[in-house]
Amino acid sequence: MTSRITLISPAMNRSLRETRFDDGSPLDPSGAARAESVAGSLRSVDRVLVSPSVRCRETASALGLSGVAEAELAGLAGLDMGRWRGLTLDEVMAREPDAVMAWLTDPDAVPHGGESVRGLCERAAGWLDVAGGFEGRTLAVVEQEFVRAVAVTVLDAPGPAFWRLDVPPLTATELSGRAGRWNLRLGRELGAEDH
């Protein structure tokens, strides 16, 4: 059985625009408008999953998707940034430059007290094992860092590769395959080839 999964990154919001560790801010008006403009172009799917963050839930809503955002979907959450949540990268860099450098170079580092990049990649790998059993098409609106963790896992790339992947807002990353064997298509802008 082949599973087909589309991961959609959330539309633009203040946190993304300011390089701020997610603070629960809503979508920008421009981000919501962009999502609404491509809402009718999405393929029909058998299941919709939504990460629990505000921007993912609002992106799904703007896309016209009724998604499941239950407690068991916490595995789809973005990286837990601990005490850095709500701060900009520049703010943290000014206060804790050594901690930021450790976090950016060591996939096991957790200077913020949250989750390591390796921990996120392991969580993504566990989700992929489950997703390999999904029948039909699945669409999941998830944070950019979750998309990066999935890509690192699928490609069996080293942990530092996580920082080399750019996931623009409101793009689709597609997976086809099954647990242990996935093909990956990165960064397609929504609205292109969605019919």
N, C-alpha and C positions, 0 to 999 in steps of 0.2 A: 504494500500500500504506500502511495506517495502522498505526503502532506504538503499543502501549499499555504505558506504563511506570508503575510505582508505586514511588516512593522512600519508604522507611520510615526514620524517624530512630531512633537507638538508644534503648533504655530507660534509666532513671535510673541513674547511678553517682556515685561520690564527686566526680569532676571536674566533672560537670554541676551537682551540688548545691552545690559550693563555688565555682563560677565559676572553675575551675582550668583552665588550658590543658592539654589531655589529657596525662595522665601514664601511660597504659596500665593504669589501675585497672580491676578487673572491675565487673560490674553490682552494684548494691546488691541485697540480698535482695528488697526491695520491687519494684525494677525487673525482676528476673528473674521474680518471681511474677506481675507484671502482664503481661509478655510471654507467659508460659506460659498465662495465663488466656484470652488471645485467639488462641492458636495454632490451634485448630480452625476459626476463623472466616474464615481467609484464602481468597481465591479461588484456584483452581488456575492455575498459570502455566506457561509454556513454558521459562522460564529464571530462575534465581536468581543474583544477583551480590551479593557482599559486600565492603564496604570492608575493608582490612587491619587496622583498629584492633581492639583487644581487645573494646571495648564493642559494636562492630558484629558481630563474629563471635559473641560470646555472645548478643546479641539474636537473631540468626538462629537459633542453636541452640535458644534458649528458645522461639522461634516454631515450632520443628519443621522448619526449612528446611535443606536441604542445598544450600549455595551454593558458587559458584566464587569462590575468593579467591586467584587466581594472580597471578604477577608482573605480567602485563599489566593487571591490575585496579588497579594502583597509581594510575591516573588517577582512581579513585573515592575516593582518600584525602582526609582532611580537610586543612585549612590547616596547612602546615608552620610551626610557631611558633618554630623555631630555639631560641635560648638561653632563651626564655620558657617552654618546655615544662615542665610540672609546677608552675609557679608560679600563684598566684591573681592575678586581675586587680588586687585591692587591693595585693598585694605588689609587683607591677610598677609600679603607679601611685605607690606610696610611693617607689620607687627611681628611676624614670625617667618622671616625669609628662609632660615634653615629648615623649618618644618615644611614649608611649601616645596622647597627643593627635594627634600626626602620623599614627599608625597608624589612628586612628579617623576621621580627616578626609581623608586622602589615600589613594585606592585603590592608588597605586603605592608607598607607603611600606613599607619592610622594616627597621625599626629593630631587630628581633629577629634579623635575619640569616636568616630563613626565606623564606617565600613571601608575595608581596603579594596583596591581595584581587583586584586586576586579574588577576594570574597565575592565581589559583584560578578566576576567572570564565572566563578563556581556556581553561583545562584543561577546565572543565565544558562550554564550547561545543564543544570538540573531541570530547568524549565524546558529546554530543548528536548531532553529525554522524554518528558511528558508530551510535549507538542508533537513528537514523532508519531504518536498514536492518534492524532486528530485526523478525522476523515474530512475530505472536501477542503474548502477554502476557509482560512482563518485570517482575520484582520485584527491587529493589536496596536493600539495607540500607546506608545511607550516613550520614556525619556531618551534623549540622545545618547546618554552614557550606557543605557541598557542595549541600544542598538550596537554601540561600539563593542560592548562585552560579548554580544552574540557573534559579531563578526570575528573577533579574536578567537572565540571558542570554535567556530565553524572552520576557520582557517588554521587552527592549531598554531596560532602565532604566539610569540613570546609576549609576556605581560606588558613590556614597554611599548609594544605596537599599539596598545590602547590609545596612547596620546598622539598617534600619527594618523588617526582616522577622523575625518571631518564629517559630521552629520548635520547638514543644514536643516533649518526648520521646515516643516511640512513637506518632507520627502519620504519616499517609500523605499524600503529595503526588503527584497523578496527572497524567500527561502523555498526551496522545493527539495523533497527527499524524505528521509526518515531518521530516526534517532541513530546517531553515529555516522551518518552519510548525508550531508546537505550540500546543495549548490546555492550560491549566493549571488544576488544582483543588487548592487549598492546605489543609493542616492538618486533614484528617479524622481523628478519633480511631479507632484500630484497634478492630475489633469492631462498628462502626457501618456497616451496608450492605456488609459484606464477603462475604456469602453468594453 
